[in-house]
Each structure stands twice: as C-alpha cells, then as structure tokens.
C-alpha cells in the first residue's frame, strides 16, 4: 500500500475531514408536554447517515443532587433519515417508566429534564462489509474512509450499550448485528491497525539522502495524523528504522519520540546508542546556545540525566555537563536572591542538579545560597504564626539540603517551626466541622511534632486544650443526632476531660447538661430507672453550670423516675380493677338475663 510522496501531500486535509464527525452532529431528543407516564418527545438525527431509533431515556435531577432516569417502554423502531432531510426528525408520544419499572406519577416535571439519551440501532453487518473489502484490497484511501465511518457511529453504539440495555432487549433486533460495541471496537482497531502497518512499511522503504528521507517521514506522519493516529503506532522495526534516520537528520533529538523496551520496561540493547546520541544532541544544542533560562535548561538536564543512567562514564556527557550545570546553578543563585526571588523555581532547578552533579563546586554554592533564602522565608512564616506554610517550605528543603552547612546550623529552629506546623495541622483536624475522628487524628500530629522537636509544657497544654474543644464539638454533634449517639458522646466527653489541662470546663459541663436533656427528650416518661440514673450522673457532671436548665432537667428526671416507679404500677393496678369491674358487670348482666328467661 505504498503511496507516493506527491499524492501524500494532499491526503491529510481530505482524510481529516473523513476522520471526525462535523461539529453539532448528534442524535438528540427534546421533551414536550407530558402527564404521568406519557410524554411527547421529538427525536432528531443530524448525522450524515440514517439510524433506527429504539428508545429514549430522560434524566431528571431531583433534590438538586439525585438523578432519576426514565426509559421509554413504548415499542419503537423508528427510521430517521440523513441529517438535514425531511425524514430526519420524528415526534410522538411515548410511555416511560423508571429503571426499576416504577410508573411515574402525575407530578413528574418532564419539562425540567436535565438531559436525554437516544438509543439507536446501527447495522454493523452493513458497515463491516465495505470495511472488510477495503482491508482485503489493502487500499489506504478506502481503509481511511471506513475508519471515519466506524468512528462516526461508535458514539451511538456506545451510548445505546451503556444506557439503553432494557430497550435493546425489547427491540427484537439481533444484538450482535445492531448493538455489539465490542464488535464495533474490534472493527475500528483492525482498520486503524492496517493503516499503522501501511505506515510501518512505508517507513522501512525510506530511501535517498537524509533530507529526502526526512521529507518522506514527515509526509507519513502527516498522513497518520490526518486519520487521528500517531507515529507511535508503527511497528517496533519501523520505529527503530525511523529513530536511526532521525539521528542523521537536522534534529537528531527527534529520535527520542521512539523508544524500544522489553516487557519489563528496560531499554533494549539496540536502542541504547540511539537514546544516548539523541539526548546528547539535545544537550549539545543547549550548550552551544549557552541557554540561561530554566525552561531551556530543564530539557537539557533531563537529557544529561538520561545519558548518565545508561552510560555514566560517557566522555561527552561530562563535557556537556560542565557547560550546562553551571548555568543551572547560576539560575538557582539568581532566583534565591532578593531581586529575582522565586524559591519554587530555584528549588525545581536545584533538585535536578543536586546531588546528581554535586561534583561541581558551583552546585554546592547554589545549594548554600538557596538554603539561606529558604530558611529566611520559612522562619518569616513561622514568626508570623503561619506554621503550616513554614512547615511546608521546610519540608521541601529537607529532602534537598541535608549536609549544607547553613541548613544544619539552623536545624533546631527549623525543626521547632516544623513541629509547630504539625500542631497547627492537628488543630485544624480537631476543629473539622464534620469529621468525628478529627480529634483522634490530631493526637497523631502531636506525636509527629514531638518527634521533630522537644515541645514546651505550655505548647503541649495549649494544643491539648484545643483538641479537647474539638472533642466537645464532636460530642455536641453526636448528641443532636436522632436518636442521640449517647455512647459515642460519652466517649468524646471523657476524652475531652482527660486531655484538657484544666480538666472539666464549662463547655464540657454544658455538654453533660445537654446529654441529660437529650435522654429525656428521646425517651420521656418511658425512661427506665437505669436511664434516669445515667442522666442524673450526667447532670452531676454538669455541676450547676446553668442553674435554671439544671433545675428544669432535674424536675423532668424526677417526673420520669416516679412515672416509671409509681405511675406505671398504678396504671397497671387501675387497669386490673377496670378489667375486674367489667367482668363483674358482665357476670351480673348474664344472671339477669337468665332470671328473665326463667320467668
């Protein structure tokens, strides 16, 4: 299937038009008036090929979050013509049901639908026949045209397979012929594979001078792009041939587009000299241009690192590093200075040269300059009590600056700030408005901070007081649940009391008072003696924090206590007397009726 260069130049635009559907092409449905399960629907086809509609799905968003899907249950097999023609639209009334078969009630707001989906049948047999013919003929143009035909229909088949399974089953059509997404996908892969194979053969046939081969290669690449494919799809043999050709071109670094590896991702032996030379070519260009900006230095450093991983003793590698690494170090120094300070950029650059190229003295000089600037910035955050920002700044530096004198000299203050940062993160966890495990997670941050630096008693006490407040907030949330989570609230309040430096405070006392109130609200006069006793224990812990509320709660608990101990037995006794009285009345009435009958 070799195509001459003169004809290749015309292919990309023409095939690009075939490869992707035009903007606005779709199979859409709009919803009209509806009452109960019956809805007026208009379906329109804007594709340049006919379809057969088998069903519609309407999605309504209820309660702003929940999607409810309704599928048409009316038997439907409606042919729609090519988009733009008179028969490309159909309007009718369809009956809908929920995905679980439930019938929509009359209050469904069909006009407020969120989106729709149309299920349709595509005759895959009819599509496969010309595709197979094109494959058999090994005709690039014919195969490219069939790729476009298959891709254009893939969205319809995919959508129908994913959203319209019940309607597919009810359609009576052969699923393999009309709805088989895997079959369509396999057909597309075969067609695309044939185009990649054709391009592979063309690459292996490249002839002529280096410039001529480069021109032919570019045409092949353009041809693949025209059908939405990339040169990476060509065979391994073709990739190797293309890479070797590109090494001889004006841009040998372009050979890095390809890479041959084994099943474990290791570079194949025949690719080693190609990867080395291509990376050296890129670094060579950077060295010749004496690049100063990090955007240009970065790819050069990456190339040097790639060569060093394969051939660390490469002579040219060390020569090029001697030109590029100092420029990178100077970038770090400039971006660490006051005038051009950009510590993130400086750090990104330093990470690429230290410790990889630490044998260059200028790299250590750059690291020292960066360390000074980083420490200043981190300590400034720390002194402003922005502990988390300080901690994050120092965290990045720790991986990079170990062994730098400036960093080691300030290690104690740095670690103290990082410890305070960990405490601040713990406070945020403890105060989280919805996470009941937040205070427990905060304890882990305390341990982290203590590993980093020896904390003062005041710092630990202040942190524990904040975590205790978090436990109280958790307990209050647990008490307001329905029913109240009494066991969990007890645990939370006991945790708060145990870690708070001053023991039980008014916030905890108020929570214990609320504990007793919620027990009565939940069970009322039905509280058992054990429940009343537990509520009174909670009131005892409230310690008269709010005398009026405590008194009211005590009164309710007393009522519940006597209601359970006296009220219920009394009610049972009265009920027994009532039953006995009714029995006596019934017996007397029976005797009277018997006496009257004797007379």
N, C-alpha and C positions, 0 to 999 in steps of 0.2 A: 504494500500500500504506500509506496514511496511517492511523495508529492514534490514536484519541482519547486525551486525557490521562487520562480516568477509567479506561480499561482498561489504560493503560500501567503504572499503579501496581501492578497485580497480576502483571505479567509477569516481573520479574527473578527472583523466587524460583522460579516454576514453570519458567522456561527454564533456570535454573541447574541444576535437578535433571536436565534433559534433556542439558545440555551435557557433563557429565563422568561417567564410569563411577563407580559406588559403590566405596568402599574395599574392597579384597580381591577385586575381580573380576579373573579371570585364567584362563589355560589352562595348567594345570600338570601335571607328571609326577613321580612318585616311583618310585624304583628299588628292586626287591626282590632276591630271591636270583638269582644268576647263576653260570654255569660256562662259561668260554671265551667264545664269541661270543653265546651265548643268555642272555637276561636277562628276568626278569619285570618288567613295567612297568605302573603304574596311571596312567591319564590322567583328569583331571577338568576339567570345564568349569563355571566359576562365573559366566560371562556370562549376561545375560538374553536370549540368543538362541542358537540351535543352531549347531554348527560341524561340519565334517567333517575329522577328523584324518588326515594323510597320512604322518606320520613323527615320530620323536623323536630329539633329539640329546642325548648325555650328555657332559659335560665333566669330566674327572678331572685334578686338579692333581698332577703328578708332580714329584718332587725339589723341592717347595715353590715352584717358580717356573714350570715349564713346563706349559701347558695342553695336554692331549691330547683331541681331540674324536672321538667315535664317533657315526656316523649309522646309524639302523636301515635295514636293507636288505630287510626283510620287506615284501611288497606289502600295503599297508594303506590302507583307505578306510573309516574307522570314524566313523559319525554319532554325535554326542553331543547330547543334548537340552539344554534350557534349564537353567541352574544351579539346583540345588536339587531337580530332578526325579530320578526313579529311573534314568533312562537318561542322566544327565549324567556317568556315570563308566564307565570300561572298564578291565579288567585282562586282560593277555595276555602271552605270551612272544614277544619279538622278537629277531631276529638282527641283530647290529651289526658294523660294520667301520669302520676308520679312514678319515679323509678321503681318504687315498690308496689306499683299497681293501684295506689290510692287515687280516688276520684277527686279532682279539685272542687272546692266548694264555690259558692256564688260570689264570695268576697275576694277571690283572687284578682289582683290588679294586673291584667295582662298588658295593659298599656305601659306599665312601669317595668318592663322586662330589661334585664341587664345585657343579655347577649343571646344570640341564636346560633344554631348549627344545622346544616342541611346534610343529610345522608343521601348518597347517590351511588348508583351502580356504574361501573366502568367495565366495558367489555375487554378484559385482559387478553382473551384469545385473539381478538381482532387487532390488538396492539402488538401482540407478540409476533404475529405472522410477518409483517414487514421488518421487524427488528431482527428476526432470525434470518431473513433474506439478506439484509444488509451485512450481518455478521458472516454469512456464508460467502458473500461476494467480496468481503474484506475491503469495502468501499468506505473511505474516510467520510466523505460528504454524506453518504446515506446513513452511516452509523451516527454521525453528529446530529443529523436531523432526528433520528429515532431517540437519541438521548434527550433531546429537547421535548419530544412528545411524551416520553415516560415521565420526565421530571415535572412537566406541567400537570400531569394527572395524579402525581404522588400525594399532594395535599388532600385531594378529595378522598382517595382510598384510605389514607392515614386517618383523617377525621372520621370517616364512616366506621372504620375498625375500632377506634377508641371510644366514640360517643354514641354509636347507634347499633350496638350489638343486638338488642331485642328486635329492632326493626329489620335488621339483616335476617334474623332467624324467621321473622314473619313474612318476609318478602316472597318466599318461594323460589328465589333465584339461586343458582349454583354458587356457593361461596367461593369455590376455587376459581371460577371463571370471572366473577364480578367484584369480589371483595378481598381477595387474598393479598394482604400487604407484603408478606414475606416473598411472595412470588414476584410482585412488582419490584421490590427492592433487589431481589436477585437478578432480575432482568436489567435493571439500571446498572448494577455492578458489572455484569457481563459486558454491556455496551461501553461503559467507561474503561473497563479493563482492556477492551480491544483497542480503544484509542491510545491508551498508555503503551500497549505493546507496539502499536504502529510507531509511536514517537520513539520508543526504545530502538527499534530497527533503524529509524532514520538517524538517530544519534550514532549508532555503530557504523553507519555508512558515511560519516562526515569525512570529507577529503579536501585537499588543497592546502593553501597557506594557512597560517594561524588566524589571519584576519578573515579569510574566506570561511574557515570553519566556525569562527565566532559569529559571523553573519548568519550562517545556516542554523547554528544553535539558537540564536535569538528568534529566528522565524519559527522554529519548532516550539520554543517556549511560548511565543505569542499564540500559536495555533492551539496549544493546550489551554492557555488562559481563556481563549475565546469560547471554550466549552466548559469553563468553570473548573479546570483541572490544573495541577501544578507539576513542575518537572520532577518533584519528589516521587511521583507515581511510576516513573520509568524503572526498568529492571536494575538489579544490582550491577550487572555487567555494563549496562549503559551508563549508570551513574559513575562508575569507575572511569570509563572512557571520557565522559563529559568532564570530570574533575581533572583528568590529565590534560585535556585540551585547554581547559580554563587556566591551568598553571602556565601555559605558554602564551596566554593572551595578555592584553594590556592591563587587565585587572586580575592577577592570579589569585587574589583573596576571594574572588567569587567562587573558587573551588570549594570553599567552606560551606556552600549550600548543600553539599552532599557529604555523607559520612557512612562508611560501611562498618557494621558491628556484628558481633556474634550474638547468640541467643541470650547471653548474659550482659550484653551491652558493652563488651570490650572491643576496642578498635582492632580491626583485622590487620594483619601484618602488611598487606599490600597497600593499605591506606595510610600507614604511618608516615612515609616520606611526603605524601600529598598534604596531610594535615600540617606537618611541620613546615613545609615550604609555603603553604598558603598563609599560615599565621605569621611566619617571618616576613612575608611580603607586606602584610598589613602593617606590622610593626616597623618595617623598613620605611614605608611611606610616611608614617608618623614621625620617625626620626629625621628623615630628610626635610620634612616641613617644619621641624622643631616646634611641634604643637605645644601650646601653653594652657589651653582651656581644658578643663576636666572632661567635658563632653567628647573631646577628641582624644584625650589621654586614656580614658577608660577602655575603649576597644583595643587600644594598643597594649595596655596592661593585661587585658584578658587574653590576647594572643600570646604574649610572653609567658603567661601562666600555663596556657595550653601546651606550648612547646616544652616548657620546663617539666611538665608532668610526663612527657614522653621521652625527652632526651635532655636531662638536666645539665649535661656537660657540653651541649652544643656551643661551639665557639662563637658563632654569630649571635646567638641568643645573649651571651654575656656582653658582647659589644653593643648591641642594641639597647640592652637594659641600662648600660652606662650612659646612654643619651636620654632615654625616656624616663627612667625612675627619678633622676634629679629634678626634672620638670614637674613630676607629680609631687615630689617633696616640697618644691617651692610653692606649688598650689596650696598645699596644706598650711604652709607657713603664712602665706598671704591671707587665707581665709580664717586663720586663727588670730590675725592682727585686728586691732581696733578699727582701722579704716575700712577693711573689706570683710569684716567678721561674718562668717557663715559656718557655724560649727558643724551643722549637719553635712554640708558639702565637704568640709575638711575631713570629717570622720569617714565618710564614704570613700574618699580617696586614700586616706591613711590605711584603712582596712585592706586595701589592695596591695600595699607595699610593705606593710609590717604584719608579721615577721618575715614574709616571703623574701624581701630584699633588704633585710636588716644589715647585710654585709656592707651596704653603702652608708658611710657616716652621716650623710645628709638625711637619711631616713630617720635615724635616732634623733637628730637635731629637730626634725619636723615633729616627731612624736613628743619631744620635750616642750616645744612651743605650743602644740595643741593641748598637752596636759595642763599647762599653766592657764590657758584660756578656758578650758573645760572646768577646771577647779574653781576659777573665779565665777563663772556662770552658775555652777551648781551651788556654791556657797551663798551666792546672792539670792538664789531661790530659797535656800534654807533660812537665811536671815529674815526673809520676808514671810516666813512660815508657810511657804508654798512647798511643803515637804514632798509631795508626790512628784512634782516637776523636778525637784532636786534629786530625788531618788532615781528617777528615770534617766536623768542626764548622767549620773554617776554609774548607773548600771551598764550603759553602753560603753563607758570608758574602761570599766573594769576588765572587759574581755580583750582590750587593746593595749592598755598602758602598763600592764604588770612589768615590773623591772625598771620603769622610768623613774629617775630619782625624784622628780617633782611630785609624781603620784604617790610614791612610797612615803615621802616626807609628810604628806598631808593625809595619810591613811586614816589616822584616828578621827579627825574632824569629818572626813568623808564618810566613814562608817557610821559616825553618830548621826549625820544627816540622813543617811540611808535608813538607819533604824527608826528615826522619827518619821520618815516617809512610810515605812511599813506600818507604824502605829496609826498614821493618818488613813491609810487604806483600810486598816481594821475598824476605825471609827465609822468610815463610810459603809462598810459591810454591816456593822452593828445597827446603824440607823436606817438601813434599807426599809422602805415602807411596806414591802410585800413579802420579803424573804424571812420566814420564821427561823431559818438556820443561820441568819446573818451574825448574831452574837457569838454563836459557836465557831463560825469561821474566823471571827475577829480574834479569838484566842490563838489561832494558828499564826496570825500576824504578830501577836505579842512574842510568841516563841521565835519567830523569824527575826524580829528586832533584837531580842536578847542574844541571839547567836551572832548578830552583826556587831553589837556594841553593848557594853555594860550600862544599863539604864539606871538613872537615879530613882530613889524611892518615890519622889514627887511625880516623876514622869509615869511610873507604873501606876501610882494611885490615880492620877488624872485619867489615864487610859481606862482603868477598871471602872471608874465612875461612869464614863461614857458608855462602856459596854453594858453596865448594869442598867442604865437608862434604856438601852436597846432591848434588854430582856423585859423590862416593864412594858415597853411599847408592844412587844410580841404578846405578852400576857393579856394586855387590853384587847388586842385583835382577837385572840383566842376566846376571850370571854364574850365578845359580841357576836360570835358565830351562833348559828341555830342548828342544833342545840349547842349550848356553850361547851367548849372543849376544856372541861374542868381539870382533868388530869394533866393535860399539857400546860394549862395556865399555872397550876400548882408548881410544876417543874420549873417554868420560866421565872416565877417569882422567887422561888427558893434559890435559883441560880443568881438572880439579881442580888438577893440579900447576902449570899455567900461571897461575892466578889466586890461588893461596894465597900470602899474603905471605911465608911462611917456606919455600915450596917443598914438597917431598915430606915428608909427616909419617908417623907410624906407622899411621894409619888407611889411608893410601894404600899404604904398604908391605904391610900385611896384605891389602889387596885384590889387589895384584900377586901375592902368595903364593897367594891363593885362585885367581887366574887360572891359574897353573901347575897347581895341583891339579885344577882342573876340566878342563883339557885332557887330563890323564892319565885322569881318571875317565871322560871321554867316549870316548876312543879306545884307551886302554890300550897294550898291546904292539903295536897296529896303527898307532901314531903313525909318521908319516914323518920323515925326517931334518929337513925344514923345520919340521915341527911341534915336534919336540924342541928345535930351535934357538930357536924362538919362545918356548916355555915356559921355556927357560933364560934368555932375555932378561928375561922377567917375574920370574924368581927373582932375577936380578941387581938388579932394581929393588926387590925386597923387602928387600934389604940386611940379611939376617940378623935380621929383626925378631923372629922366633921361631925360635931355632936348631934346636930339635928338629923342628919342622914343616918348616923349610927343608931340613934334612938328609934327612928322610924323602922329601921331594919330589925332591931330587937323586938319591937312590937309585933311585926309580921311573923317573925320566927316563933314568938310565944303563941300567937294565934294558931300557927301551923302545928306547934307541939301539942297544944290542948285539943286541937281539931283532930289530931291523929290518935292521941291517948284517950280522950274523953268523947269527943264528938262522934267518932266512928263507932265505938262500942254503944254509945247512947242511941245512935241511929239504928244500929243493929237490934237493940232491945225494943225500940219503938216498932221497928218493922216486924219483930216477932209477935209483939202484942197485937199489932194490926192483923197479922195472919190468924192469930188465935181468935180475935173478935169476929173476923169474917167466918171462921169455921163454926163458932158458936151460933152466929146468926143463921148460917146455912142449916145447921142441925135443928134449930128451933123452927125454922120455916118448914123443914121436912116433917117434923112432928105435927105441925098444924095441918098440913095437907093430908097427913094420914088420918088425923082425927076427923076432919071434914069428910073424908071418904067413908069412914065408918058410920057416920050419921046418915 
